[in-house]
Amino acid sequence: MTKKFSILLILLLSLQHAFASLDFNNNCVQAYNNIVSLKLRKARVLIDQEKAAHPDNAITALLDNYYDYFYLLTTDSKADFDRLKGNKSKRIDILDDEDSSSPYKNFAIAQINLQWALIHNRFGENTTAGFEINKAYRLLQSNQKKFPNFLPDDIPMGMVNILLGSLPDGALKSALSFFGIKGNQQTGLNTLQQLAVKLPKTGYAFYYDELVFYLTYVQAYVINDSNAYAKMQQYTAEMDSGSLIRSYIKGFVALRTGHSTQAIEYLEHRPSGSEYQPYAYLDYLLANAKLNRLDSTADDTFRKFLNESKGVSFVKDAYLHMAWYYLLHGDEKRYQSYVQLVKTKGYQYQEKDKQALSEANGPMPDVALLKARLLFDGGYYEKALNIIKDKDVNSLSSVQDKTEYYYRAGRIYEALEKYDEALRNYQLTINTGKGTPYYYAPTAALRMGGIYEMQKNKQEAVHFYNMAIAFKNHQYESSIEQKAKEGIKRLGY
């Protein structure tokens, strides 16, 4: 009996050790919370303390990866990326040796793969990103079957579905199609939205801020949810007011959804101090919001971003916006000098930088149309409409400017919910811009499809979605085509 008891005790102790080696204890939760608040220095201390106190706790490998992920998001540095990307395989090797009886094993390995996929994609390494998303997807599928009540799985699984379901044709989509992986955007969105309700009531509530980080981005940027701003306010109300990620979420979503005044308020009053990771991108967002409002200090804020950023993203776009700033102030000489900087500075990893270079190589924009564009982006719809009304379309000599005039009018009327006027101007956009390489005509068709879908007119909606797909050889072709296909899918065709 004593011998049997001893064997049983040894088995129990070994089982406890297996779970303890993947132990998301209170210290780890604190480290994680600091990472997601962008208090990376404090997080580093806590992770190192955990390693010293519990050297066998493999959760620190996951926390190290979270640290690198948010560090690279904030620095956007190619040199840092090249220096740190070798850490991935070491961490996965540590986790591979852990006991599979813990749901954290596959979850952690999947998260590491997904985080590096997002970073690799950011720096143009799409094939590598495709392999990593495939690995994450398979691991999460397996984990959900084995541990159906492990809610943290739903965050990366929801994101994978959305990413795969919304990818335009391109290198990353081609890499993923090789594995036969297809996502469903709506399934992924539903997963994240349902999790936002369930998660705070569980022992996994500490994952809430990360969930909101992804969910609000998807709603505002990927699917362009018309209620994204209101939803963001609801979600972020539950977050720590001292979190810099919270300020990013509020500023980004406000800017993206036409609330530039609110974006300026959020970003100018963000938490600051040495405890927070430097994040130059927040000044880029602030500068955009200021220019949308036609503020006189927008150029200073763009300059601050360019001076402090060590990253590869949005440099060309920032120089283009500075060129616009000086054009709006009647300084064509400085406009031209900044247009040259668009051509010679920065990289083309981001779609905005590619578009900035395309615009810099094009003709100088009409000042009135540029003002209307910026005011519209900022949510100042009546002011934008007044500029459009004061501009005689017949005074515009180029087909590009005439097409843009009708397109801007359509967007403004749609935002003001004057749908008949919006549809009329979108149709004029299509008539005027058909056959041109600009995005105005195909986007007008896409938006007409959206209006008819909202009005429950399926036949017209599908007609215009198909028209948007039929346009070829234009700016944003893959993205517009993907959105039109999503619309047709929603309508059951």
N, C-alpha and C positions, 0 to 999 in steps of 0.2 A: 504494500500500500504506500509506504514511504517513497519507494522508488518511482511508482506511478505518479505520485503527487509532485515529486521533483521534476519529472519529465514535463508534466502539465504546466508547472510554474515556469520552466525554461521556455516552453512554447508561448505562453502568455507574455513573457518579458520580451521575447523576440518579435512578437506581433506589435507590442507597444513601440518597440524601437523602429519598426518599419514605418509606422504612422508618424512617429516623432521626427523621422528624417525628412518628412514633408509636412512640417508643422507651421501653419500660418498663425503663429501665436501673436500675443498683443504687441510685442516689440516689432514684429514683421508688419503688422497692420499699421502701426505708427509710421514705420519707414515708408510703406506704400502710400499712405495718406499724404506724407510730405512730398513724395515724388509727384503725385497727381496735383498737388497744390503748387508745384514748381519751386518748392523749398529744397533744392537738391543737396545743398551742403548739409543740412540737418539729416536728410535721408541717408547720405553717405556715412555719417557718424553712426546712425542706428543700424545700418546694414553691417558695418564693421564690428559693432558691439555684438550683434547676433552671431557673427562668424566666430568671434572669440569665445562667447558663452556656449554656443551649440555648434561646434564645427561640423557635425554630421547633418545639420538641417539644410537639405538641398533647396529649400524654398529661396534661400539667398541667391541661388543661380538665377531664378526668375526675377527677383528684385533687382539684381545687377543689370538684367536685360531691360527692365522697365526704366532704370536709371539711364542707360545708354540711349534708349529710344527717345525719351523726353529731352535728353541732352542734345541729341542730333536734330530733333524737331526745332529746338530753340536756336541752336547755333547755325543750322543749315550749312555746315561747313563740309566741303568735299574732303579736305585734309583730315578732319576728325572722323569722317565716315571711313576713309581708307585705313586710318589708324585703329578703329574700333571693330570693324566688321569681322575680324578674326576671332573675336570673343564668342561668336554665336556657336561654333562647333564645340568649343570647350564646355559651354554650359549645357548643351544637349547631351554631351558625353556624361556629365555628372548626373543628369536626370534619367538617362537611359539605365543607369545602374540601380535605380530605386525600385521599390516594390510596387507592382501594378495594382495592388489592392487599394491604393489611394487614388481618388479621382483627380488629385492635383498633378499626378505624373503626366498623363496625356494632355491635360489642360495646359500645364506649364510649357511643355514642348511645343504644343500648337501655338500658344501665345508668342513664344520666341520666334517661331517661323513666320507668323503673321506680322509681327512688328518689323522684322527684318525685310519682309516682302514689301511693306509700305515704304520703308527707307530705300531699299534697292530701286523700287519704282520711281521714287522721288529723284534719284540720281541717274535715271535712264537705263538701269540694268533690268530690263523687263523679263528676259528669259529666266534669270535667277529668281526674280519675284514670282514668276509662274510656278516654278518648282516648289517654292516655299508655300505658296497658297495651296497647292495640291496636297502637300504634306499636312498642313494645318487642317484642311478640310477632312481628310481621311481620319486623322486622329480625333477630331471633334465628333465625327460620325460614330466612331467606335466608342468614345467616352459616353456619348448620350445614350447609347444602347445599354452600356454597362452600368451607368450611374444616371438614370433619367431624372433624378431630383436634384442634381448638382447644377444649380442655377447659373453660376459663373460661366459655364460653357455657352450660354445663350448670347453673351456679348460678342465673342469672336465669331460664333456661328452666324449670328444675325448680320454682322459686318461682311463676312465672306459672301453670304447670299446677295447682299445689296451690291457689293463691288462687282461680283460676277454678273449680276443681272443688269447692271447699268454701264458696263464697259463698252465704249465705242470700238469699232473695228480698229485693230492696231496690233503692235508687237505683243503687248501683254495678253490681249484676248486670244491671239494666235497661239501663244505659248500655252495658255490654259486649255484651249480646245484640243490640243494634242493629248491631254489627259482625259478628255471626255467630260470635263467639269462644266456644268451650267448652273448658274444661280437663278434665284427668283427674287427680284427686287421687293415685291410686295410681301412675300413671305418673310424676308429679312427685316423689313420695316415693322411688320406686325410683331415679330419676335421681340424687337427692341422696345417697342411701345408697351407691350404687355409686361415686359420685364420692369419697366419704369414704375409700374403700379405695384408689382409683387415684391420686388427686391427690398424696399425699405422696411418691410415687415418681417424680414428673415435675418438669420445670422450672417448673411452675406451682404448686409446693407452697406458695408464699407466700400463696395464696388460701385456705388451709385454715381459718384462723380465721374468715373471713367465712362460709365454708360451714357451719361448726359453729354460728355465730351464728344462721343461718336454720334449719338442720336441727333443732337441739334445740328451738327455739321451735315448729316445726311438730309435732314428735313429742309435746311436752308440752301444747300448747295447742290446736292445730287438730284433730289426730286422736286425742288422748288415748291414746297408746300406753302400754300397761300396763308396758312395759319402758323407758320414757323416762328414768327416773332412772339406771338402770344404764348405758344407752347414753351418757347425758351424761357420766358419770364416765369412761367409756372415751375418748370424743372429747376431753374437756378435758384429759386427761392429757398430750396431745401439745402443748398450748398453752403459751405463755409465762406463767409464774406471776406476772409483773409486769403482766399485762394486766388492766385494769379491766373490759373486756368479758367476760373469763373469769369474774371474780367475779359479774358480772351473770348470765351463763348459769347458773352453778352455783346461785346464790341463787334465781333465777326458777324453774328446773326443780325444785329441791328443794321450794320452797313449793308449786308447782303440783301436785306428785305426792304430797303428804302426808308430807313430810320436814322439818317445821318446825324441829326441833332442829338438823338439819344446815344448813338455810338460815340460821339465826341465826349459826352458826359461820362459814359462808362470808362472810356480809355484814359481820359485826363485824370480821373479819380481812382485809377487802379492802385492796388497796394504796391509799395516800393520799399527798397532797403536792401542791405547786403545779404539778407537771408534768402532773397529770391534770385532765381536764375535769370540773367540778362536775356531779354527777348525783343530784339530789334523789330521783328515783324509787327509788333503792336504799334510802333510808330508809323509803319507803312499803312496799317489800317486807319490810324488816326489822320494821317495826311490825306488819304483818299476821302475820308468823311469831310474833312475841312474843305478840300477842293470842290466836292459836290455842293457845298454850301457857299462856294465862291469866297471863302475866307481869305483875308490878306496874309495870313501866317502859314498858309498851306506849304509854300515853298521851303520855309524854315524847317518844317516837320519832315518833309521829304529829304531834305539835306541831312537832318539828324539821323534818319534811317540809313542813308547811304554811307554816312561817316562811321556809324556804329556796327553795321551789319558785316559779318564775316562770311555770309552765306552766298549761295549761287542763285537764289530765287528772287524774282521781282525787281532786279536791278534795272533791266531794260525798261520795264513798265514804270518804275519810279522816274527815270529820266524822261520818258515820254510825257508823264503827267507834269513834270516841271516845265517841259517845252510848252505844253498847253497853258500852264499858269502864265507864262510870259506872253504867249499869243493873246490870251484874254486881256492882258494889260497893255496891249499894243506894242510890245517889244519884239518885232519880228527877227531882229538880229540875234537876240538871246534864244528865241524859239529855235532858230536854225542851228545854233551851237549845241543846244541840248538834243536836238534830233540826231546830230552827228554822234553824240555820246551813246544814244540808243544803239547805233550801228556798231560801235566799237567796244562798249563795255558790257559786262554781264554774260549770261549763258542762256541757252534755250531749252532748259529742262521743263519749265512750266509753260502751260498753254498761254498764260497772260504775257509772258516774255516773247513767245513766238508771235503773238498777235501784235505786240508793241513794235517789233521789228518790221512786221508787214505794214503797219500804219506809218512808221517812220520812212519807209521806202515809197510810200504813196504820196499823193498831193497834200498840200497844206489844207487842213479842215476849214470849212466855213465857220466863222466865229459864232454866229447866231445858233447854228446847228450844234456846235460844240457846247455852248452854254445850255441849250435845251437838253442835250444828252446828260451832262453832269447834274443838272437840277433834277432831272427824272431819276437818275440813279440814287440821288439823295432823298427822294420821296417828296420833293417840292413840286408837285404836279401842276398846280395852278400857275406858278411862276413859269414853269417850262411851257405850259400851254400858251401863255401870253406871248412868249418869245416866238413860238411857232406861228401864232395868229398874226403877229406883226411882220412876219417874213413872207414876201411874195415868192411863191415857188417858181414863177416865171423869171425871177431875177437870178436864178441859179442856172449856170450854163452847162454844167457837166451832168451826165446821166447818173453818176454816183451820188452827187449832191441831191438831185431831184428824188432819187430812190430813197435816200436817207431821210429826206424831209417827210415823205409819206410814212416811212417806217416809224420815225420819232413821233409823229402825230398819232399813229395807230397805238403805239405803246402807251402814250399819255392818256388817250381816251379810254383804253382798256383799264388802266389803273384807276381812272375816275369812274369806272363802271358805266361808261357811255358806249355800250357795245355796238350799236348800229354805226356810230361814227368810227369806232375802232375797225370794224369789219370793212367799211368803205375805204378807209385809208390803207388797210392791209392789202385790199384788192388792187388799189392803185400802186402799191409797192411792188406787187407781183407783176402787174402790167408794165411798169416802168423798168423794173430791174431784171426781168427775165433774160437769161443768157449772159448776165454779168458774173464776175467771179466773187462778188460780195455776198455776205451772209443775209442781207436784208430781205430779199425775196423768199428764199426758202424758210427763213425764220418767221416771216409773215404768214406763210402757209401753215407752219407748225402752230402758230398762235391762233390762227383761225380755227384749226382743228380743235384746239383747247377750248375756245369759246363755244363752239357748237357742241362739244362733249358736255360742257357745263350746262348747256341749254337742253340737254337730252336729245339732240338731233344727231343720232348716230350716223345716218347716211352721209350728211354733210361733213361730220367730223372725220369719218374714214376717208372721204374724198380728199379733204385737205391734208390729212396725214400722209396719204399716198402721194399727193402732189409734192409735199416736202421731201419725201424719199426720192422722187423722180428728178429733182434738181441735182445736177452733178457738177463737179469741178468748181467748188466754191469754198469759201472759208468755213471752218467748223463742220465740214460735211459729215464726218463720222458721228459727231455728237448730235447733230440735228437729226440725222437718220435714226440713231438709236432711240432718241426721245419720241420720234414719230412711231417707231415700231412698238414702243411701250404703250403708246396711246391706243394703237390698233389692238394690241393684246388685251388691254383693259376693257375694250368694248366687245371682246369675244370674237374678233374676226381673225 
